[in-house]
Amino acid sequence: MKILIIGLNHKTANVETRERLAFNGPKLEEGVFGLKKIPEVKEVVVLSTCNRVELYTCVSNTASAIENIKNFLSGFHNIARSDFEKSLYIHTDTDAIKHIFRVSSSLDSMVVGEPQILGQLKDAFDFALSKKTTGVLLNKLMKKAISTAKRVRTETRIAENAVSISFAAVELAKKIFTDLSGKSFMLLGAGEMAELAARHLVNNGVTDVKVANRTYERGCELAKEFNGKAVKFEEFLNELIHTDIVICSTGASTYVLLKDHMQKVMKKRKQKPVFIIDISVPRNIDPEINKIDNVYLYDVDDLQDVVDTNILERKKEAEKAEKIIDEDVEKFTKWMSSLDSVPTIVALRQKAEEIKNEEMEKFRNKFPDLDDEKVKAVEYMATAIINKLIHPPTAALREDTEDRDELIAMIKKLYGINGDENEE
């Protein structure tokens, strides 16, 4: 049995190709069962996300399995092979093991360290388990991929540094306030990036949300989404007195918040700290505001600096993660290699049991008057002798050595074991 992975992702295929080859909704069940019907495919798991489509399989013949899987993809999705074949990557054996460990650990993701892929991989595995399309090999591989990903997250800081503008905004807010729960927040304008940052703040415990937008109706819609309240744009200064965090993206061509405005606000706030992020380009908030005590103003360039620094940090952590993956790949490869000797070990023990049973039968026939207790004592001794005799070759077969194949062949020859029958 060989491990074979065939797939494509955001690096190799455009979104249109990924969409055409996706296994969505009922297509997932049909696809899993369709792949399992391919003669060479013995086990299968299908991972289909917005950024990748990957088929994890165990096959009896790699070359013919690759051809048949490509033909299946073409027929199943009604797409010519020439339209997607160049986008495919193919991994086998050790490369395949390493690939899935890197995928589960999010080292192969568009954003390194993102947590979603592990959940998606678990869902794909659970689905395959429910449809009984996996076996010993893929079950072990998927479980190991999941445990490796958890090890990477535990032993590295790969997911701790924000690598998007919106996440960086939340990270900075946490540095100023430590705990965001109970803090008040205002979304000034409705730029897409500002909205995303607002969602992250809400997810991090901010509950008092206000939305001030030039189009009041749009402000009401957003406020409803955040379970907050809408504020008329011309009244936002009054609300600023009761606001701890502000994210601004109004699209205005001039400053909407000036230094003297903020000085008045801070006086009424009794100098309680305010964190302001101006994501607008051009800027909508007067940079001079940053000179006011207890006002922390950041613009999009400041956030980008945080992101760039964090990307470098994630790269360093990714190097540590790669070492962890290499260790786990080696362990899994050794386990797989040990499977080659299992049929021979089983056959050797069966051969020994057959010899013992034959000799015990002869012994009983020769001494029919012996009581059961003495017969059991002789059988116990025979079993002990056999166990001691087969222990050295069994232990040798379990060892991870380069000459294991030669050792298997020699033991089969010495003990008269028919490999084809016992390994069926």
C-alpha positions in Angstrom: 0.0 0.0 0.0 1.3 3.4 -1.0 0.2 6.9 0.2 -0.7 9.2 -2.7 -1.9 12.8 -2.5 -3.2 14.6 -5.6 -4.3 18.2 -5.2 -4.2 21.9 -6.1 -4.3 25.0 -4.1 -4.1 28.8 -4.1 -0.5 28.6 -5.2 -1.0 26.4 -8.2 -4.6 27.2 -9.5 -6.7 30.3 -9.8 -10.0 30.6 -8.0 -12.1 29.6 -11.1 -10.2 26.3 -11.4 -10.5 25.6 -7.7 -14.2 26.3 -7.8 -14.7 23.9 -10.7 -12.9 21.1 -8.9 -14.4 21.7 -5.5 -16.4 18.9 -3.7 -19.2 21.0 -2.2 -22.5 19.8 -0.7 -23.7 16.5 -2.1 -20.7 16.4 -4.4 -18.5 15.5 -1.4 -20.3 12.2 -0.7 -20.6 11.3 -4.3 -16.9 12.1 -4.8 -15.6 10.1 -1.9 -17.6 7.0 -3.0 -16.6 7.6 -6.6 -12.9 7.7 -5.8 -13.3 4.6 -3.6 -14.6 2.7 -6.6 -11.3 3.2 -8.5 -9.7 -0.3 -8.3 -6.3 0.9 -7.1 -7.8 3.2 -4.4 -8.2 1.3 -1.1 -8.7 4.3 1.3 -9.7 8.0 0.6 -10.2 11.3 2.4 -11.2 14.4 0.4 -10.3 17.9 1.7 -12.1 20.7 -0.2 -11.8 24.3 1.0 -11.9 27.7 -0.8 -8.1 27.6 -1.1 -7.4 23.9 -1.8 -8.8 20.6 -3.1 -6.8 17.6 -2.0 -7.3 13.8 -2.3 -5.6 11.7 0.4 -5.5 8.1 -0.7 -3.9 4.7 -0.1 -3.3 2.9 -3.4 -2.1 -0.5 -4.5 -0.4 0.9 -7.7 0.7 4.5 -7.8 1.1 5.0 -11.5 -2.3 3.6 -12.6 -4.0 5.3 -9.6 -2.8 8.7 -10.7 -4.1 8.2 -14.2 -7.5 6.9 -13.0 -7.9 9.7 -10.4 -7.2 12.3 -13.0 -9.8 10.7 -15.3 -12.2 10.6 -12.5 -11.8 14.3 -11.7 -12.3 15.1 -15.3 -15.5 13.1 -15.7 -16.9 13.9 -12.2 -16.6 17.6 -12.6 -17.2 17.7 -16.4 -13.9 19.5 -17.0 -11.2 18.5 -19.6 -7.9 17.2 -18.1 -6.0 19.9 -20.0 -7.9 22.6 -18.1 -6.6 21.5 -14.7 -3.8 19.0 -15.0 -1.0 21.6 -15.0 -2.3 22.9 -11.7 -2.1 19.5 -9.9 0.7 18.5 -7.6 1.3 14.9 -6.7 3.0 13.6 -3.5 3.8 10.0 -2.7 5.1 8.2 0.4 7.4 10.4 2.6 6.7 13.5 0.6 2.9 12.9 1.0 3.3 12.4 4.7 5.3 15.7 5.0 2.8 17.5 2.9 -0.3 16.6 5.0 1.6 17.5 8.2 2.5 20.9 6.7 -1.1 21.4 5.6 -2.5 20.5 9.1 0.0 22.8 10.8 -1.0 25.7 8.4 2.5 26.0 7.0 1.1 25.6 3.5 -1.8 28.1 4.0 -2.2 31.5 2.4 -1.7 33.0 5.9 0.8 30.9 7.7 -0.4 30.0 11.2 -4.1 30.5 10.5 -6.3 28.1 12.6 -9.1 27.2 10.2 -7.3 24.6 8.2 -7.0 22.2 11.1 -10.7 22.3 11.7 -11.4 21.7 8.0 -9.0 18.7 8.0 -10.7 17.2 11.0 -14.1 17.7 9.3 -12.8 15.9 6.2 -11.5 13.0 8.2 -14.7 12.7 10.3 -16.7 12.6 7.1 -14.6 9.9 5.6 -14.8 7.9 8.8 -18.6 8.2 8.8 -18.6 6.9 5.2 -16.1 4.1 6.0 -13.7 5.1 3.3 -10.6 5.0 5.4 -8.6 2.1 6.9 -5.5 1.4 9.1 -3.1 3.6 7.1 -5.2 6.8 6.5 -6.7 6.6 10.0 -3.2 6.6 11.5 -2.0 9.3 9.1 -4.9 11.7 9.7 -4.7 11.3 13.5 -0.9 11.9 13.3 -1.4 15.0 11.1 -3.8 16.4 13.7 -1.5 15.7 16.6 1.4 17.2 14.8 -0.5 20.4 14.2 -1.4 20.6 17.9 2.3 20.0 18.7 3.3 22.9 16.4 0.8 25.2 18.1 2.0 24.2 21.5 5.7 24.3 20.9 5.9 27.4 18.7 4.3 30.8 18.6 3.3 30.5 15.0 -0.3 31.7 15.6 0.4 34.4 18.1 1.4 37.3 15.9 -1.3 39.2 13.8 -0.5 39.2 10.1 -3.5 41.2 8.8 -4.3 44.9 9.2 -7.5 44.2 11.1 -5.9 41.7 13.5 -3.0 44.1 14.1 -5.5 46.7 15.2 -6.9 44.3 17.8 -3.4 43.3 18.9 -2.5 47.0 19.5 -5.7 47.6 21.4 -4.9 44.7 23.7 -1.4 46.2 24.4 -3.1 49.5 25.6 -6.1 48.1 27.5 -5.0 44.5 28.2 -8.6 43.3 28.6 -11.0 44.5 26.0 -14.2 43.2 27.7 -16.3 46.0 28.9 -14.6 48.6 26.6 -16.7 50.9 24.4 -16.0 51.1 20.7 -17.0 53.4 17.8 -16.8 52.6 14.1 -16.4 55.9 12.3 -17.3 55.3 8.7 -17.9 51.9 7.0 -14.7 51.0 5.1 -14.4 47.2 4.5 -11.1 46.9 6.5 -12.5 49.0 9.4 -15.6 46.7 9.5 -13.4 43.6 9.7 -11.4 45.1 12.5 -14.6 45.9 14.3 -15.7 42.3 14.0 -12.4 41.2 15.5 -12.9 43.6 18.4 -16.3 42.3 19.1 -15.0 38.7 19.0 -12.4 39.8 21.6 -15.0 41.0 24.1 -16.0 44.5 23.2 -19.7 44.8 23.8 -20.6 48.6 23.7 -20.6 49.3 20.0 -21.5 52.5 18.2 -21.6 53.2 14.5 -21.4 56.7 13.0 -21.7 56.8 9.3 -22.5 59.6 6.8 -25.4 57.5 5.5 -27.4 56.9 8.6 -29.4 54.0 7.2 -26.1 52.1 6.5 -25.0 52.9 10.0 -28.2 51.4 11.3 -27.6 48.2 9.3 -24.0 47.9 10.7 -25.1 48.7 14.2 -27.6 45.9 14.1 -24.9 43.4 12.9 -22.8 44.3 15.9 -25.7 44.4 18.3 -24.9 48.1 18.9 -26.5 51.5 18.2 -26.3 53.9 15.3 -25.1 57.5 15.8 -25.7 60.4 13.4 -22.4 61.4 11.9 -22.6 65.0 12.9 -23.1 63.9 16.6 -20.1 61.5 16.8 -18.0 64.0 18.9 -20.6 63.8 21.7 -20.4 60.0 21.7 -16.6 60.1 21.6 -16.6 61.3 25.2 -17.9 57.8 26.2 -15.7 55.8 23.8 -12.5 53.9 24.5 -11.6 52.6 21.0 -12.2 54.3 17.6 -11.7 52.9 14.2 -12.0 55.4 11.4 -12.5 54.9 7.7 -14.8 57.5 6.3 -13.5 58.1 2.8 -13.5 61.9 3.5 -10.9 64.0 1.7 -10.1 66.1 4.8 -9.7 65.5 8.6 -13.0 64.7 10.4 -11.4 64.9 13.8 -9.0 67.7 14.7 -6.6 68.2 17.7 -8.8 70.9 19.4 -11.8 68.6 19.1 -9.9 65.8 20.8 -8.6 68.1 23.5 -12.2 69.0 24.5 -13.2 65.4 24.4 -10.3 64.3 26.7 -11.1 67.1 29.2 -14.7 65.7 29.5 -13.3 62.2 29.7 -11.1 63.2 32.6 -8.0 62.0 30.6 -9.1 58.4 30.4 -7.1 56.7 27.6 -8.4 56.5 24.0 -7.1 54.2 21.3 -7.7 55.5 17.7 -7.0 53.7 14.5 -7.2 55.7 11.2 -7.3 53.2 8.4 -8.4 55.9 5.9 -6.2 56.8 2.9 -6.0 59.8 2.8 -6.0 60.1 6.6 -9.2 61.3 8.2 -7.8 62.1 11.7 -5.3 64.9 12.4 -1.9 63.3 13.3 -1.4 66.2 15.8 -3.9 64.4 18.0 -1.1 61.9 18.9 0.6 64.7 20.9 -2.3 64.7 23.4 -1.6 62.8 26.6 -3.4 59.4 26.8 -4.5 59.5 23.2 -2.9 56.7 21.1 -3.4 57.3 17.4 -2.2 54.8 14.8 -2.6 55.0 11.0 -2.5 52.3 8.3 1.3 52.6 7.9 1.7 52.0 11.7 -0.4 48.8 11.4 1.5 47.7 8.3 4.7 48.0 10.3 3.2 45.7 13.0 2.1 43.2 10.3 5.5 43.2 8.6 7.3 42.6 12.0 4.8 39.8 12.9 5.3 38.1 9.5 9.0 37.9 10.2 8.2 36.5 13.6 5.9 33.9 12.1 8.7 32.9 9.6 11.0 32.3 12.5 8.4 30.2 14.2 7.7 28.3 10.9 11.3 27.2 10.9 10.8 25.6 14.3 7.6 24.0 13.1 9.3 22.5 10.1 11.7 20.7 12.4 8.8 19.3 14.5 7.2 18.1 11.2 10.5 16.4 10.1 10.6 14.6 13.5 7.0 13.4 13.2 7.4 12.4 9.5 10.4 10.2 10.5 8.3 8.6 13.3 5.4 7.9 11.0 7.7 6.5 8.2 9.2 4.1 10.7 5.7 3.0 11.8 4.8 2.4 8.1 8.0 0.6 7.5 7.3 -1.7 10.4 4.0 -2.8 8.7 6.0 -4.6 6.0 7.2 -7.2 8.6 3.8 -7.7 10.4 2.5 -10.4 8.0 5.8 -12.3 8.4 5.7 -12.0 12.2 2.1 -13.3 12.2 3.0 -16.2 9.8 6.1 -17.1 11.9 4.0 -17.3 15.1 1.3 -19.4 13.2 4.1 -21.7 12.0 5.4 -22.2 15.5 1.9 -22.8 16.8 1.3 -25.5 14.1 4.5 -27.3 15.0 3.7 -27.2 18.7 0.1 -28.5 18.1 1.4 -31.3 15.9 4.0 -32.4 18.5 1.5 -32.2 21.3 -0.9 -34.4 19.4 1.9 -37.0 18.9 2.7 -36.7 22.6 -0.9 -37.3 23.7 -1.1 -40.4 21.4 2.1 -41.8 22.8 1.1 -41.3 26.4 -2.7 -41.6 26.5 -2.8 -42.4 30.2 -1.3 -39.2 31.3 -3.7 -37.0 33.4 -4.7 -33.6 32.1 -2.6 -31.7 34.6 0.7 -33.3 33.3 -0.4 -32.7 29.7 -1.0 -29.1 30.5 2.5 -28.8 32.1 4.1 -30.2 29.0 2.1 -27.9 26.8 3.1 -24.9 28.9 6.8 -25.9 28.6 6.4 -26.3 24.8 4.8 -22.9 24.5 7.7 -21.3 26.6 10.3 -23.0 24.4 8.6 -21.8 21.2 8.3 -18.2 22.5 12.0 -18.1 23.3 12.9 -19.5 20.0 10.9 -17.1 17.8 11.6 -14.0 20.0 15.0 -13.2 18.4 13.7 -13.3 14.7 10.5 -11.4 15.7 12.5 -8.7 17.5 14.8 -8.4 14.5 11.8 -8.0 12.1 10.5 -5.2 14.2 13.7 -3.2 14.1 14.0 -0.3 11.6 17.0 -1.5 9.5 18.1 -1.1 5.9 18.3 -4.9 5.4 14.7 -5.6 6.6 13.5 -6.9 3.2 16.4 -9.3 3.0 15.7 -10.5 6.6 12.0 -11.0 5.8 12.9 -13.1 2.7 15.5 -15.2 4.8 13.0 -15.9 7.6 10.4 -17.0 5.1 12.9 -19.3 3.5 14.2 -20.7 6.8 10.8 -21.4 8.2 9.1 -22.4 5.0 6.6 -19.5 5.1 4.6 -18.9 1.9 4.6 -15.1 1.7 1.9 -14.8 -0.8 -0.6 -16.8 1.2 0.1 -15.1 4.5 0.2 -11.5 3.2 -3.0 -11.7 1.2 
